[in-house]
Amino acid sequence: MQTLTAGIPFGRQYSAPVFGAVSDMFFHSKVQGLGNRAGFAALPFRFMGGVHHMIKTLACACALVIGAGLTSATAAEREQVRMVINLMSGVKMPYPENQRNIVAHTERVHLDTSGATVACLRLDDKIRWCYEHIAPVGNRAEMLRIRKEPVPGPLVGQPYQYVDDFDLDGTIDIGSTTTLEGEPYAPVGRISQFFYRAANRGDQFRGDFQALYDEGIQVALKYLGE
């Protein structure tokens, strides 16, 4: 009499070990097929991970390049400050010393090896620029002071300004604006703006005073000595 076994043709009988082996082969082939499909599906994620790593590397490289550029810009500003100071020390004005009538932008340069070297110039009949290089003494820092003042002298409504750069790093530390008020025959000076970086005083004036300092540096580099 023939018996019916699930999955086995009529008329054949298979032992349990053989049937188990066939089942195992079928099961492992299915699992392996699923694993291959999973690996294929995971491939885009691995690829995206590589792209993400490459983007991070490029971002770091760009940050380093930008940082180097900013460092170079800061170094250039410091170099310009030193250029102005050396120009002040090297220019002799008036020259000849006893000659008063000289047609030049530079009015005078007073060299003091132990105190402050002062140089003044004017571009026209309205504005005078003066530069003071103050040497370090004791705890006093080396500094460059730049003054901007009217040529005609104290006049009501005219501002007098100066800025100080400690350690010659191209960044202002002190700025001050004095405006003359009152009657023309008796003007009164009033400090309308004051900035001190170390104490965070007048921080709202920082931009204006820094622009004044940068302008003064460029004026000196272009005209001092002429």
GROMACS elastic network, one bead per residue, 0.5 to 0.9 nm:
[ bonds ]
;  ai    aj funct       b0    kb
    2    10     6  0.70026   500
    2    11     6  0.59565   500
    2    12     6  0.85153   500
    3    10     6  0.71293   500
    3    11     6  0.73373   500
    3    12     6  0.85938   500
    3    13     6  0.84755   500
    4     7     6  0.88916   500
    4     8     6  0.74588   500
    4     9     6  0.77291   500
    4    10     6  0.61719   500
    4    11     6  0.81311   500
    4    12     6  0.88684   500
    5     8     6  0.53786   500
    5     9     6  0.75166   500
    5    10     6  0.77043   500
    5    12     6  0.86493   500
    5    13     6  0.78962   500
    6     9     6  0.82765   500
    8    11     6  0.86090   500
    8    12     6  0.68704   500
    8    13     6  0.75811   500
    8    14     6  0.80369   500
    9    12     6  0.60369   500
    9    13     6  0.84784   500
   10    13     6  0.83173   500
   14    17     6  0.82931   500
   14    18     6  0.65142   500
   14    19     6  0.65559   500
   15    18     6  0.55704   500
   15    19     6  0.64287   500
   15    20     6  0.87616   500
   16    19     6  0.51405   500
   16    20     6  0.60625   500
   16    21     6  0.86306   500
   17    20     6  0.50601   500
   17    21     6  0.61909   500
   17    22     6  0.87153   500
   18    21     6  0.51406   500
   18    22     6  0.63339   500
   18    23     6  0.86941   500
   19    22     6  0.52033   500
   19    23     6  0.62343   500
   19    24     6  0.86817   500
   20    23     6  0.50750   500
   20    24     6  0.61593   500
   20    25     6  0.86743   500
   21    24     6  0.51164   500
   21    25     6  0.62664   500
   21    26     6  0.86892   500
   22    25     6  0.51807   500
   22    26     6  0.62729   500
   22    27     6  0.86624   500
   23    26     6  0.51207   500
   23    27     6  0.61104   500
   23    28     6  0.86448   500
   24    27     6  0.50747   500
   24    28     6  0.60941   500
   24    29     6  0.84589   500
   25    28     6  0.53292   500
   25    29     6  0.61050   500
   25    30     6  0.86459   500
   26    29     6  0.52727   500
   26    30     6  0.63414   500
   26    31     6  0.88187   500
   27    30     6  0.52120   500
   27    31     6  0.63112   500
   27    32     6  0.86314   500
   28    31     6  0.50205   500
   28    32     6  0.59461   500
   28    33     6  0.83851   500
   29    32     6  0.50852   500
   29    33     6  0.60543   500
   29    34     6  0.85983   500
   30    33     6  0.50494   500
   30    34     6  0.62149   500
   30    35     6  0.85941   500
   31    34     6  0.50586   500
   31    35     6  0.61196   500
   31    36     6  0.86322   500
   32    36     6  0.61836   500
   32    37     6  0.86111   500
   33    36     6  0.51409   500
   33    37     6  0.62649   500
   33    38     6  0.85731   500
   34    37     6  0.50748   500
   34    38     6  0.60491   500
   34    39     6  0.85206   500
   35    39     6  0.60338   500
   35    40     6  0.85014   500
   36    39     6  0.50239   500
   36    40     6  0.61410   500
   36    41     6  0.85298   500
   37    40     6  0.50176   500
   37    41     6  0.61052   500
   37    42     6  0.85500   500
   38    42     6  0.60520   500
   38    43     6  0.86299   500
   39    43     6  0.62292   500
   40    43     6  0.52192   500
   40    44     6  0.79405   500
   41    44     6  0.67028   500
   41    45     6  0.79394   500
   42    45     6  0.53013   500
   42    46     6  0.64334   500
   42    47     6  0.87224   500
   43    46     6  0.51707   500
   43    47     6  0.61390   500
   43    48     6  0.85870   500
   44    48     6  0.59972   500
   44    49     6  0.84540   500
   45    48     6  0.50070   500
   45    49     6  0.60885   500
   45    50     6  0.86638   500
   46    50     6  0.63899   500
   46    51     6  0.88033   500
   47    50     6  0.51377   500
   47    51     6  0.63898   500
   47    52     6  0.86875   500
   48    52     6  0.60700   500
   48    53     6  0.85708   500
   49    52     6  0.50463   500
   49    53     6  0.62551   500
   49    54     6  0.86726   500
   50    53     6  0.51157   500
   50    54     6  0.62414   500
   50    55     6  0.86814   500
   51    54     6  0.50093   500
   51    55     6  0.61551   500
   51    56     6  0.86408   500
   52    55     6  0.51107   500
   52    56     6  0.62588   500
   52    57     6  0.86635   500
   53    56     6  0.51446   500
   53    57     6  0.62514   500
   53    58     6  0.87312   500
   54    57     6  0.50428   500
   54    58     6  0.62245   500
   54    59     6  0.85976   500
   55    58     6  0.50932   500
   55    59     6  0.60890   500
   55    60     6  0.86282   500
   56    59     6  0.50420   500
   56    60     6  0.62239   500
   56    61     6  0.86409   500
   57    60     6  0.52075   500
   57    61     6  0.62701   500
   57    62     6  0.87083   500
   58    61     6  0.50184   500
   58    62     6  0.61450   500
   58    63     6  0.85972   500
   59    62     6  0.50857   500
   59    63     6  0.61748   500
   59    64     6  0.86765   500
   60    63     6  0.50641   500
   60    64     6  0.62844   500
   60    65     6  0.87404   500
   61    64     6  0.51473   500
   61    65     6  0.63198   500
   61    66     6  0.87214   500
   62    65     6  0.50743   500
   62    66     6  0.61386   500
   62    67     6  0.84905   500
   63    66     6  0.51347   500
   63    67     6  0.60188   500
   63    68     6  0.85268   500
   64    67     6  0.50484   500
   64    68     6  0.61307   500
   64    69     6  0.86250   500
   65    68     6  0.51110   500
   65    69     6  0.62795   500
   65    70     6  0.87851   500
   66    69     6  0.50083   500
   66    70     6  0.62823   500
   66    71     6  0.86422   500
   67    70     6  0.51155   500
   67    71     6  0.61714   500
   67    72     6  0.86053   500
   68    71     6  0.50591   500
   68    72     6  0.61837   500
   68    73     6  0.86780   500
   69    72     6  0.50906   500
   69    73     6  0.62687   500
   69    74     6  0.87536   500
   70    73     6  0.50596   500
   70    74     6  0.62960   500
   70    75     6  0.86285   500
   71    74     6  0.51690   500
   71    75     6  0.61631   500
   71    76     6  0.85961   500
   72    75     6  0.50278   500
   72    76     6  0.61025   500
   72    77     6  0.87203   500
   73    76     6  0.50604   500
   73    77     6  0.64018   500
   73    78     6  0.88366   500
   74    77     6  0.51723   500
   74    78     6  0.64200   500
   74    79     6  0.86349   500
   74   169     6  0.80295   500
   74   170     6  0.76026   500
   75    78     6  0.51456   500
   75    79     6  0.61204   500
   75    80     6  0.86924   500
   75   169     6  0.84143   500
   75   170     6  0.88770   500
   76    80     6  0.62376   500
   76    81     6  0.87768   500
   77    80     6  0.50946   500
   77    81     6  0.64345   500
   77    82     6  0.88448   500
   77   169     6  0.74212   500
   77   170     6  0.55532   500
   77   171     6  0.88679   500
   78    81     6  0.51303   500
   78    82     6  0.64287   500
   78    83     6  0.86412   500
   78   168     6  0.64649   500
   78   169     6  0.51990   500
   78   170     6  0.53259   500
   78   171     6  0.89436   500
   79    82     6  0.51582   500
   79    83     6  0.61442   500
   79    84     6  0.87811   500
   79   169     6  0.88168   500
   79   170     6  0.87048   500
   80    84     6  0.63071   500
   80    85     6  0.87356   500
   80   170     6  0.82484   500
   80   217     6  0.73171   500
   80   218     6  0.85272   500
   80   221     6  0.80232   500
   81    84     6  0.52467   500
   81    85     6  0.64208   500
   81    86     6  0.87769   500
   81   144     6  0.81916   500
   81   168     6  0.64139   500
   81   169     6  0.77076   500
   81   170     6  0.65681   500
   81   217     6  0.69528   500
   82    85     6  0.50586   500
   82    86     6  0.61266   500
   82    87     6  0.84340   500
   82   168     6  0.75155   500
   83    86     6  0.52375   500
   83    87     6  0.60716   500
   83    88     6  0.86388   500
   83   221     6  0.75902   500
   84    88     6  0.61669   500
   84    89     6  0.87342   500
   84   131     6  0.88630   500
   84   217     6  0.69166   500
   84   218     6  0.89495   500
   84   220     6  0.64150   500
   84   221     6  0.62236   500
   84   224     6  0.85126   500
   85    88     6  0.50814   500
   85    89     6  0.63683   500
   85    90     6  0.86311   500
   85   117     6  0.86902   500
   85   131     6  0.86009   500
   85   132     6  0.86346   500
   85   133     6  0.65984   500
   85   144     6  0.79141   500
   86    89     6  0.51369   500
   86    90     6  0.60650   500
   86    91     6  0.86368   500
   87    90     6  0.50552   500
   87    91     6  0.60297   500
   87   220     6  0.84181   500
   87   221     6  0.80371   500
   87   224     6  0.74533   500
   87   225     6  0.77635   500
   88    91     6  0.55840   500
   88    92     6  0.83889   500
   88   109     6  0.70427   500
   88   110     6  0.87200   500
   88   111     6  0.80940   500
   88   117     6  0.71985   500
   88   118     6  0.73274   500
   88   119     6  0.60815   500
   88   131     6  0.78986   500
   88   132     6  0.86165   500
   88   133     6  0.81671   500
   88   220     6  0.88022   500
   88   224     6  0.76902   500
   88   225     6  0.82197   500
   89    92     6  0.79828   500
   89   109     6  0.80880   500
   89   110     6  0.85090   500
   89   111     6  0.63655   500
   89   112     6  0.88976   500
   89   117     6  0.69404   500
   89   118     6  0.86669   500
   89   119     6  0.86358   500
   89   133     6  0.89312   500
   90   111     6  0.89229   500
   90   225     6  0.88253   500
   91   109     6  0.68874   500
   91   119     6  0.85646   500
   91   224     6  0.79684   500
   91   225     6  0.57717   500
   92    95     6  0.62320   500
   92    96     6  0.88110   500
   92    97     6  0.85252   500
   92   108     6  0.76940   500
   92   109     6  0.60459   500
   92   110     6  0.80254   500
   92   111     6  0.85116   500
   92   225     6  0.77950   500
   93    96     6  0.77310   500
   93    97     6  0.71563   500
   93   106     6  0.70750   500
   93   107     6  0.67465   500
   93   109     6  0.51842   500
   93   110     6  0.78900   500
   93   119     6  0.84945   500
   93   225     6  0.77734   500
   94    97     6  0.51997   500
   94    98     6  0.74366   500
   94    99     6  0.66715   500
   94   100     6  0.72341   500
   94   101     6  0.89800   500
   94   102     6  0.75115   500
   94   106     6  0.82567   500
   94   107     6  0.69373   500
   94   108     6  0.56747   500
   94   109     6  0.73100   500
   95    98     6  0.73564   500
   95    99     6  0.66297   500
   95   100     6  0.88734   500
   95   102     6  0.84378   500
   96    99     6  0.53906   500
   96   100     6  0.86508   500
   97   100     6  0.80373   500
   99   102     6  0.69800   500
  102   107     6  0.82865   500
  103   106     6  0.87444   500
  103   107     6  0.89499   500
  104   107     6  0.69353   500
  104   121     6  0.82958   500
  104   122     6  0.84817   500
  104   225     6  0.82042   500
  104   226     6  0.56390   500
  105   120     6  0.85794   500
  105   121     6  0.51788   500
  105   122     6  0.51593   500
  105   123     6  0.58095   500
  105   124     6  0.79601   500
  105   223     6  0.67333   500
  105   224     6  0.71122   500
  105   225     6  0.75068   500
  105   226     6  0.56154   500
  106   109     6  0.79009   500
  106   119     6  0.76337   500
  106   120     6  0.59239   500
  106   122     6  0.64417   500
  106   123     6  0.85964   500
  106   223     6  0.75311   500
  106   224     6  0.58105   500
  106   225     6  0.57556   500
  106   226     6  0.59156   500
  107   119     6  0.76771   500
  107   120     6  0.55408   500
  107   121     6  0.51165   500
  107   122     6  0.71772   500
  108   118     6  0.79241   500
  108   119     6  0.56781   500
  108   120     6  0.55316   500
  108   121     6  0.72015   500
  109   117     6  0.73716   500
  109   118     6  0.55247   500
  109   120     6  0.64964   500
  109   121     6  0.89973   500
  110   116     6  0.83128   500
  110   117     6  0.56249   500
  110   118     6  0.50363   500
  110   119     6  0.62908   500
  111   115     6  0.86488   500
  111   116     6  0.71566   500
  111   118     6  0.64938   500
  111   119     6  0.83245   500
  112   115     6  0.53684   500
  112   116     6  0.54467   500
  112   117     6  0.51232   500
  112   118     6  0.80912   500
  113   116     6  0.71746   500
  113   117     6  0.73141   500
  113   135     6  0.81307   500
  114   117     6  0.88106   500
  114   134     6  0.87236   500
  114   135     6  0.68017   500
  114   136     6  0.89331   500
  114   137     6  0.86714   500
  115   133     6  0.84215   500
  115   134     6  0.61512   500
  115   135     6  0.58739   500
  115   136     6  0.84827   500
  115   137     6  0.85312   500
  116   132     6  0.60847   500
  116   133     6  0.52854   500
  116   135     6  0.61218   500
  117   131     6  0.79008   500
  117   132     6  0.54879   500
  117   133     6  0.50970   500
  117   134     6  0.66679   500
  117   135     6  0.84075   500
  118   130     6  0.70020   500
  118   131     6  0.55369   500
  118   133     6  0.65702   500
  118   134     6  0.87357   500
  119   129     6  0.83554   500
  119   130     6  0.55780   500
  119   131     6  0.51620   500
  119   132     6  0.66269   500
  119   133     6  0.88265   500
  119   224     6  0.82157   500
  120   128     6  0.69385   500
  120   129     6  0.55769   500
  120   131     6  0.62177   500
  120   132     6  0.88138   500
  120   147     6  0.89195   500
  120   224     6  0.80737   500
  121   127     6  0.87797   500
  121   128     6  0.57699   500
  121   129     6  0.53525   500
  121   130     6  0.63797   500
  121   131     6  0.88009   500
  121   220     6  0.82131   500
  121   223     6  0.78220   500
  121   224     6  0.65888   500
  121   225     6  0.84747   500
  121   226     6  0.88614   500
  122   125     6  0.72401   500
  122   126     6  0.78792   500
  122   127     6  0.59050   500
  122   129     6  0.59689   500
  122   130     6  0.85801   500
  122   151     6  0.77913   500
  122   223     6  0.87833   500
  123   126     6  0.79212   500
  123   127     6  0.66705   500
  123   128     6  0.70271   500
  123   129     6  0.83288   500
  123   219     6  0.87269   500
  123   223     6  0.80179   500
  124   127     6  0.63411   500
  124   128     6  0.79461   500
  124   151     6  0.84925   500
  125   128     6  0.81498   500
  125   150     6  0.83505   500
  125   151     6  0.60976   500
  125   152     6  0.75767   500
  126   149     6  0.84175   500
  126   150     6  0.54780   500
  126   151     6  0.50802   500
  126   152     6  0.68821   500
  127   148     6  0.68924   500
  127   149     6  0.58349   500
  127   151     6  0.53108   500
  127   152     6  0.85658   500
  128   147     6  0.79919   500
  128   148     6  0.58530   500
  128   149     6  0.53712   500
  128   150     6  0.59072   500
  128   151     6  0.55521   500
  129   146     6  0.71147   500
  129   147     6  0.56363   500
  129   149     6  0.66931   500
  129   150     6  0.88689   500
  129   216     6  0.71793   500
  129   219     6  0.82961   500
  129   220     6  0.83107   500
  130   145     6  0.81242   500
  130   146     6  0.57634   500
  130   148     6  0.66088   500
  130   149     6  0.83021   500
  130   216     6  0.87583   500
  131   144     6  0.70783   500
  131   145     6  0.57303   500
  131   147     6  0.63730   500
  131   216     6  0.86090   500
  131   220     6  0.85246   500
  132   143     6  0.81823   500
  132   144     6  0.57287   500
  132   146     6  0.64625   500
  132   147     6  0.83049   500
  133   142     6  0.77425   500
  133   143     6  0.60721   500
  133   145     6  0.64514   500
  133   146     6  0.88639   500
  134   137     6  0.89165   500
  134   141     6  0.83445   500
  134   142     6  0.58244   500
  134   143     6  0.53335   500
  134   144     6  0.62293   500
  134   145     6  0.76988   500
  135   140     6  0.82595   500
  135   141     6  0.75007   500
  135   143     6  0.68688   500
  135   144     6  0.88557   500
  136   139     6  0.73927   500
  136   140     6  0.53118   500
  136   143     6  0.75961   500
  137   140     6  0.52316   500
  137   141     6  0.71790   500
  137   142     6  0.78982   500
  138   141     6  0.81185   500
  140   143     6  0.87730   500
  141   166     6  0.61340   500
  141   167     6  0.62881   500
  142   165     6  0.84668   500
  142   166     6  0.59984   500
  142   167     6  0.54023   500
  142   168     6  0.72680   500
  143   164     6  0.65360   500
  143   165     6  0.53261   500
  143   167     6  0.56954   500
  143   168     6  0.60089   500
  144   163     6  0.82422   500
  144   164     6  0.57067   500
  144   165     6  0.52275   500
  144   166     6  0.68095   500
  144   167     6  0.82210   500
  144   168     6  0.66204   500
  145   162     6  0.67593   500
  145   163     6  0.55816   500
  145   165     6  0.64080   500
  145   166     6  0.87945   500
  145   213     6  0.88450   500
  146   161     6  0.83269   500
  146   162     6  0.54093   500
  146   163     6  0.54140   500
  146   164     6  0.65965   500
  146   165     6  0.85902   500
  146   212     6  0.86247   500
  146   213     6  0.68004   500
  146   216     6  0.67611   500
  146   217     6  0.84285   500
  147   160     6  0.76711   500
  147   161     6  0.57019   500
  147   163     6  0.66744   500
  147   213     6  0.89209   500
  147   216     6  0.82831   500
  148   159     6  0.84805   500
  148   160     6  0.61764   500
  148   161     6  0.52147   500
  148   162     6  0.61471   500
  148   163     6  0.89676   500
  148   212     6  0.84361   500
  148   216     6  0.81802   500
  149   153     6  0.80743   500
  149   158     6  0.81611   500
  149   159     6  0.68821   500
  149   161     6  0.64233   500
  149   162     6  0.84881   500
  150   153     6  0.59278   500
  150   154     6  0.75351   500
  150   155     6  0.82223   500
  150   158     6  0.69771   500
  150   159     6  0.76354   500
  150   160     6  0.72527   500
  151   154     6  0.86859   500
  152   155     6  0.75782   500
  154   158     6  0.73307   500
  154   160     6  0.89096   500
  154   180     6  0.73347   500
  154   184     6  0.89195   500
  154   187     6  0.75549   500
  155   158     6  0.56321   500
  155   159     6  0.87242   500
  155   180     6  0.66299   500
  155   181     6  0.84440   500
  155   184     6  0.67125   500
  155   187     6  0.71542   500
  156   159     6  0.86061   500
  156   179     6  0.77202   500
  156   181     6  0.51962   500
  156   182     6  0.67043   500
  156   183     6  0.70782   500
  156   184     6  0.58098   500
  156   186     6  0.88387   500
  156   187     6  0.59388   500
  156   188     6  0.80814   500
  156   189     6  0.88384   500
  157   179     6  0.62838   500
  157   180     6  0.53574   500
  157   181     6  0.60383   500
  157   182     6  0.87057   500
  158   178     6  0.85098   500
  158   179     6  0.59727   500
  158   180     6  0.59608   500
  158   181     6  0.84954   500
  159   177     6  0.64226   500
  159   178     6  0.55928   500
  159   180     6  0.66226   500
  160   176     6  0.81479   500
  160   177     6  0.56371   500
  160   178     6  0.50578   500
  160   179     6  0.63179   500
  160   180     6  0.82145   500
  161   175     6  0.74783   500
  161   176     6  0.55805   500
  161   178     6  0.63476   500
  161   179     6  0.87314   500
  161   209     6  0.87346   500
  161   212     6  0.87196   500
  162   174     6  0.81843   500
  162   175     6  0.58375   500
  162   176     6  0.55651   500
  162   177     6  0.68672   500
  162   209     6  0.82684   500
  162   212     6  0.84607   500
  162   213     6  0.84469   500
  163   172     6  0.65535   500
  163   173     6  0.74843   500
  163   174     6  0.54594   500
  163   176     6  0.64722   500
  163   195     6  0.89449   500
  163   209     6  0.66845   500
  163   210     6  0.81367   500
  163   212     6  0.77829   500
  163   213     6  0.65144   500
  164   171     6  0.87354   500
  164   172     6  0.57016   500
  164   173     6  0.57126   500
  164   175     6  0.64520   500
  164   213     6  0.83399   500
  165   168     6  0.55790   500
  165   169     6  0.70898   500
  165   170     6  0.66937   500
  165   171     6  0.60517   500
  165   173     6  0.53783   500
  165   174     6  0.70647   500
  165   213     6  0.85712   500
  166   169     6  0.70999   500
  166   170     6  0.85778   500
  166   171     6  0.79263   500
  166   172     6  0.71759   500
  166   173     6  0.62253   500
  166   174     6  0.85540   500
  167   170     6  0.84702   500
  168   171     6  0.75318   500
  168   172     6  0.87545   500
  169   172     6  0.82777   500
  170   210     6  0.89886   500
  170   213     6  0.84833   500
  170   214     6  0.82518   500
  171   210     6  0.70668   500
  171   213     6  0.84145   500
  172   175     6  0.72719   500
  172   196     6  0.86701   500
  172   197     6  0.77097   500
  172   206     6  0.80626   500
  172   209     6  0.73957   500
  172   210     6  0.60580   500
  172   213     6  0.72404   500
  173   195     6  0.75682   500
  173   196     6  0.57327   500
  173   197     6  0.50723   500
  173   198     6  0.71270   500
  173   206     6  0.89930   500
  174   194     6  0.75157   500
  174   195     6  0.53512   500
  174   197     6  0.65344   500
  174   198     6  0.87769   500
  174   206     6  0.89162   500
  174   209     6  0.83709   500
  175   193     6  0.77413   500
  175   194     6  0.55984   500
  175   196     6  0.67382   500
  175   197     6  0.89731   500
  175   205     6  0.81645   500
  175   206     6  0.78347   500
  175   209     6  0.58491   500
  175   210     6  0.84302   500
  176   191     6  0.71631   500
  176   192     6  0.79158   500
  176   193     6  0.55746   500
  176   195     6  0.63771   500
  176   196     6  0.89280   500
  176   209     6  0.79544   500
  177   190     6  0.84004   500
  177   191     6  0.57510   500
  177   192     6  0.58119   500
  177   193     6  0.50052   500
  177   194     6  0.64955   500
  178   189     6  0.60648   500
  178   190     6  0.53537   500
  178   192     6  0.57977   500
  178   193     6  0.71785   500
  178   194     6  0.88793   500
  179   188     6  0.81606   500
  179   189     6  0.55938   500
  179   190     6  0.53173   500
  179   191     6  0.62882   500
  179   192     6  0.64399   500
  180   187     6  0.57828   500
  180   188     6  0.53467   500
  180   190     6  0.62540   500
  180   191     6  0.88048   500
  181   184     6  0.82199   500
  181   186     6  0.86924   500
  181   187     6  0.54216   500
  181   188     6  0.50713   500
  181   189     6  0.61578   500
  181   190     6  0.71492   500
  182   185     6  0.85138   500
  182   186     6  0.66895   500
  182   188     6  0.57489   500
  182   189     6  0.85619   500
  183   186     6  0.52411   500
  183   187     6  0.54073   500
  183   188     6  0.80161   500
  184   187     6  0.55858   500
  191   194     6  0.71168   500
  193   202     6  0.73519   500
  193   205     6  0.70748   500
  194   201     6  0.73654   500
  194   202     6  0.57952   500
  194   203     6  0.87972   500
  194   205     6  0.73508   500
  195   199     6  0.88463   500
  195   200     6  0.76500   500
  195   201     6  0.53556   500
  195   203     6  0.62512   500
  195   204     6  0.82256   500
  195   205     6  0.63429   500
  195   206     6  0.65919   500
  195   209     6  0.81125   500
  196   199     6  0.58538   500
  196   200     6  0.60283   500
  196   201     6  0.50528   500
  196   202     6  0.66889   500
  196   203     6  0.76376   500
  196   206     6  0.86531   500
  197   201     6  0.64148   500
  197   202     6  0.81343   500
  197   203     6  0.72225   500
  197   206     6  0.81549   500
  198   201     6  0.78407   500
  200   203     6  0.58363   500
  201   204     6  0.84895   500
  202   205     6  0.56468   500
  202   206     6  0.71629   500
  203   206     6  0.52053   500
  203   207     6  0.83132   500
  204   207     6  0.72907   500
  204   208     6  0.85137   500
  205   208     6  0.54918   500
  205   209     6  0.63514   500
  205   210     6  0.86329   500
  206   209     6  0.53735   500
  206   210     6  0.60317   500
  206   211     6  0.85777   500
  207   210     6  0.51464   500
  207   211     6  0.61399   500
  207   212     6  0.86467   500
  208   211     6  0.51759   500
  208   212     6  0.63113   500
  208   213     6  0.87927   500
  209   213     6  0.62282   500
  209   214     6  0.86606   500
  210   213     6  0.50395   500
  210   214     6  0.61788   500
  210   215     6  0.85471   500
  211   214     6  0.51264   500
  211   215     6  0.60978   500
  211   216     6  0.85630   500
  212   215     6  0.51524   500
  212   216     6  0.61610   500
  212   217     6  0.87310   500
  213   216     6  0.50873   500
  213   217     6  0.62952   500
  213   218     6  0.88113   500
  214   217     6  0.51984   500
  214   218     6  0.64450   500
  214   219     6  0.87387   500
  215   218     6  0.52420   500
  215   219     6  0.61811   500
  215   220     6  0.86941   500
  216   219     6  0.50507   500
  216   220     6  0.61806   500
  216   221     6  0.86330   500
  217   220     6  0.52613   500
  217   221     6  0.62651   500
  217   222     6  0.87030   500
  218   221     6  0.51345   500
  218   222     6  0.61803   500
  218   223     6  0.85489   500
  219   222     6  0.52117   500
  219   223     6  0.58789   500
  219   224     6  0.74103   500
  220   223     6  0.53590   500
  220   225     6  0.84855   500
  221   224     6  0.62801   500
  222   225     6  0.88314   500
  222   226     6  0.87676   500
  223   226     6  0.56761   500
